[in-house]
């Protein structure tokens, strides 16, 4: 989960109703203070990463910016993509590549093309460095977009991306994913839902942060019926939809719910 910060000059502030981890991510010292439009995705995420850089060493801040369990979650993400059909010679678009949590383990598996995109320059540079793949593309974007030609990708993944977007922005990204996919290609994305108590806790912590004036990227929950409707409107076939606690691969459960859509 990504968050933003309110500067207090001394360090993390505890807000009633927020876990210690959420307080660190949302209210750490040295962060950005001021109103942020939730639609200004780039400004919000850059401000959050800058706040973390004020609190900890650079590389630690890069990993912390995209949540806990950097190595373990990256291994789960790669295993999930392989489970849902990613082959070594395929082409993958990694939307919200962050600091390279997926790109790092992927580098020793994927021989095909890779495009990793994110809003935050520091994260993209870190991802490119730890992946160690000069043949791969890493690009900085400014808003909702996939800078790839139509019909080029075998798979598009969005891990912990739709969790921080307005529904309109999420649908827009699925439109973009459909555009860049080859026929038969798949989009794999994670999401939060009210049916999962752990996700409800995130919702309530986000509410508490909002009431406290903490400035964090949104945590948005999506219901499965909404996803089914989106898939229908986009002409995408739903291949699978799973709970965040489901152990789909031996590496473990992702924690966020997962959906796989296929382009006809």
C-alpha positions in Angstrom: 0.0 0.0 0.0 1.3 3.4 -0.9 0.6 6.4 1.4 1.4 10.1 1.7 2.6 12.1 4.6 2.0 15.2 6.8 5.2 16.9 7.9 5.6 17.3 11.7 9.3 17.7 11.9 9.9 15.0 14.5 8.9 11.6 13.0 5.8 9.4 12.7 2.6 10.6 14.4 0.2 8.1 15.8 -3.4 8.6 14.7 -6.2 6.8 16.6 -7.7 4.0 14.5 -4.6 3.5 12.3 -2.1 0.7 12.7 1.5 1.5 13.4 2.5 0.5 9.9 -0.1 2.7 8.3 0.9 5.6 10.5 4.5 5.2 9.2 3.3 5.2 5.7 0.9 8.1 6.1 2.2 10.5 8.7 6.0 10.2 8.7 8.1 13.3 9.4 9.5 15.3 6.5 6.7 14.5 4.2 4.3 16.5 2.0 1.7 18.7 3.7 -1.2 20.3 1.8 -4.3 19.3 -0.2 -3.8 16.8 -3.0 -6.3 16.1 -5.7 -6.9 12.3 -5.7 -6.9 12.5 -9.5 -3.4 14.0 -9.4 -1.8 10.5 -9.2 1.8 11.6 -10.1 1.9 14.4 -7.5 0.5 12.2 -4.7 2.8 9.3 -5.3 6.0 11.4 -5.8 5.2 13.2 -2.5 4.8 9.9 -0.7 8.1 8.5 -2.0 9.9 11.8 -1.1 8.5 11.5 2.5 10.0 8.0 2.8 13.4 9.1 1.5 13.4 11.6 4.4 12.9 8.8 6.9 15.2 6.0 5.8 18.0 5.1 3.4 17.2 5.4 -0.3 17.1 1.7 -1.2 15.0 0.9 1.8 12.6 3.7 1.0 12.2 2.4 -2.6 11.2 -1.0 -1.3 9.0 0.3 1.5 7.2 2.6 -1.0 5.4 -0.4 -2.5 4.6 -2.3 0.7 6.0 -5.0 2.9 7.5 -8.3 1.8 9.4 -7.1 -1.2 11.2 -10.3 -2.0 8.4 -12.7 -1.0 5.6 -10.8 -2.7 7.7 -10.5 -5.9 8.1 -14.3 -6.0 4.3 -14.8 -5.5 3.5 -12.3 -8.3 5.9 -14.1 -10.7 4.5 -17.5 -9.8 0.9 -16.2 -10.4 1.8 -14.9 -13.9 3.4 -18.2 -14.8 0.3 -20.0 -13.4 -1.9 -17.9 -15.6 0.1 -18.6 -18.7 3.1 -16.3 -19.0 5.8 -18.1 -21.0 9.5 -17.3 -21.1 9.3 -15.9 -24.7 6.2 -13.8 -24.1 5.9 -10.0 -23.9 4.7 -8.5 -20.6 3.6 -5.0 -19.6 4.0 -4.4 -15.9 1.7 -1.4 -15.0 2.8 0.2 -11.8 6.2 -1.6 -11.8 7.2 0.4 -8.7 10.7 -0.4 -7.4 10.9 -3.6 -9.3 9.4 -6.1 -6.9 8.2 -8.2 -9.8 10.9 -7.2 -12.3 13.7 -8.5 -10.1 12.6 -12.2 -10.0 11.2 -12.0 -13.5 14.6 -11.1 -15.0 15.8 -14.6 -14.7 12.7 -16.1 -16.2 11.4 -13.9 -19.0 13.4 -13.8 -22.2 10.7 -11.9 -24.1 9.9 -8.3 -24.1 9.1 -6.3 -21.0 7.7 -2.8 -20.4 7.6 -1.5 -16.8 5.8 1.8 -16.2 5.3 3.9 -13.1 4.5 7.5 -12.1 7.5 8.0 -9.8 11.0 8.5 -11.4 12.9 7.2 -8.4 11.0 3.9 -8.4 11.4 3.4 -12.1 15.2 4.0 -11.9 15.5 1.6 -8.9 13.5 -1.1 -10.8 15.7 -0.7 -13.9 18.8 -1.0 -11.8 17.9 -4.1 -9.8 16.4 -5.9 -12.9 19.7 -5.7 -14.7 18.1 -6.2 -18.1 19.3 -3.5 -20.6 17.1 -5.1 -23.2 13.9 -4.2 -21.2 12.0 -0.9 -21.3 11.2 1.1 -18.2 9.3 4.3 -18.7 8.0 7.1 -16.5 4.3 8.0 -17.2 2.3 11.1 -16.1 -1.2 9.7 -15.7 -3.3 6.7 -16.9 -1.6 5.4 -20.0 0.3 2.4 -21.4 2.9 3.7 -23.8 2.9 0.6 -26.0 1.6 -0.1 -29.6 -1.7 -1.8 -30.1 -1.7 -5.6 -30.1 1.9 -6.1 -28.9 1.6 -7.8 -25.4 0.9 -11.3 -24.4 0.0 -10.3 -20.9 -0.6 -7.1 -18.9 -0.3 -7.2 -15.1 -1.5 -4.5 -12.6 -0.5 -5.6 -9.1 -1.5 -3.1 -6.4 -2.6 -0.5 -9.0 -6.4 -0.6 -9.2 -6.3 -0.6 -5.4 -5.3 3.1 -5.5 -7.4 4.4 -8.4 -10.8 5.8 -8.9 -13.2 3.4 -10.6 -13.1 5.5 -13.7 -9.3 5.3 -13.8 -9.3 1.5 -13.2 -11.7 1.0 -16.1 -9.5 3.3 -18.3 -6.5 1.1 -17.5 -8.4 -2.0 -18.5 -9.3 -0.3 -21.7 -5.6 0.4 -22.3 -4.7 -3.2 -21.4 -7.2 -4.5 -23.9 -5.7 -2.3 -26.6 -2.1 -3.4 -26.1 -2.9 -7.1 -25.7 -2.7 -9.6 -28.6 -5.8 -11.7 -29.3 -5.9 -14.3 -26.6 -3.8 -12.2 -24.3 -4.6 -11.9 -20.6 -4.7 -9.1 -18.1 -4.0 -10.1 -14.5 -4.8 -7.6 -11.7 -5.2 -7.5 -8.0 -7.9 -5.6 -6.1 -9.4 -5.0 -2.7 -13.0 -6.0 -1.8 -15.4 -5.6 1.1 -15.9 -9.4 1.3 -12.4 -9.7 2.8 -12.1 -8.6 6.5 -8.5 -7.6 6.0 -9.5 -5.3 3.1 -12.2 -3.8 5.3 -9.6 -3.0 7.8 -7.6 -1.1 5.1 -10.8 0.8 4.3 -11.3 1.8 7.9 -7.7 2.8 8.4 -7.9 4.9 5.2 -11.0 6.5 6.6 -9.3 7.3 9.8 -6.3 8.8 7.9 -8.7 11.0 5.9 -10.4 12.2 9.1 -7.0 13.0 10.6 -5.9 15.0 7.6 -3.2 12.5 6.5 -2.5 12.7 2.8 -2.2 9.3 1.3 -2.9 7.7 -2.1 -6.4 6.3 -2.1 -7.2 2.8 -1.1 -10.2 1.8 -3.2 -12.3 -1.3 -2.9 -14.0 -2.8 -6.0 -16.9 -5.3 -5.9 -16.8 -8.4 -8.1 -20.1 -7.5 -9.8 -18.5 -4.2 -10.9 -15.6 -6.1 -12.4 -17.9 -8.5 -14.2 -19.8 -5.5 -15.6 -16.5 -3.9 -16.8 -15.4 -7.1 -18.4 -18.7 -7.4 -20.2 -18.5 -3.8 -21.5 -14.9 -4.3 -22.6 -15.6 -7.6 -24.3 -13.2 -9.4 -22.1 -13.7 -13.0 -20.9 -13.4 -13.6 -17.2 -10.9 -16.5 -16.7 -10.6 -16.5 -13.0 -11.4 -14.4 -9.9 -10.0 -15.4 -6.5 -9.9 -14.3 -2.9 -6.8 -12.7 -1.5 -6.4 -15.6 1.0 -6.5 -18.3 -1.7 -3.2 -20.1 -2.1 -3.1 -20.4 -5.8 0.6 -21.1 -6.1 3.1 -22.8 -3.7 4.8 -19.5 -3.0 1.8 -18.4 -0.9 -1.3 -16.2 -1.0 -1.1 -12.7 -2.5 -3.3 -11.0 0.1 -5.2 -9.0 -2.4 -8.0 -10.5 -4.5 -7.0 -11.5 -8.1 -8.8 -11.3 -11.4 -7.7 -12.7 -14.8 -9.5 -11.4 -18.0 -8.8 -12.7 -21.5 -9.0 -10.8 -24.8 -10.9 -12.8 -27.4 
